[in-house]
Amino acid sequence: RAVAESRFKFLRSSLKKVAKQQANRLREALICGRSWPYARWRVLFLEHPLLSILGQGLIWQRYDADGKAQASFRISEDRSLIDA
C-alpha cells in the first residue's frame, strides 16, 4: 500500500508540472496568434485528456480559407462543441 501511495503522489506531482507547462505553451501559442487546421486542432485539444480540459476554458473561432471568422465555439465537459 505504501508503494502505491508513493507512486500516486509522484504521478499527481508530475501531472501538476505537465499541466502548468502545457498551459504556458498554450498561452504562448494564443498570444502569437497560432492557428491549427481542424484535424490537427481536434487531435491536440479535443481528443487529448489534459489539453481538452485546458481548452474548455477558452472560446475558439473557426475561420474560412480567406481568414474570415465563421463561428465561435467552446469545448463542453463531454468534449462536444457548443456555439459560443
C-alpha positions, 0 to 999 in steps of 0.5 A: 500500500505504501508503494502505491501511495508513493507512486500516486503522489509522484504521478499527481506531482508530475501531472501538476508540472505537465499541466502548468507547462502545457498551459504556458505553451498554450498561452504562448501559442494564443498570444502569437496568434497560432492557428491549427487546421481542424484535424490537427486542432481536434487531435491536440485539444479535443481528443487529448485528456489534459489539453481538452480540459485546458481548452474548455476554458477558452472560446475558439473561432473557426475561420474560412480559407480567406481568414474570415471568422465563421463561428465561435465555439467552446469545448463542453465537459463531454468534449462536444462543441457548443456555439459560443 
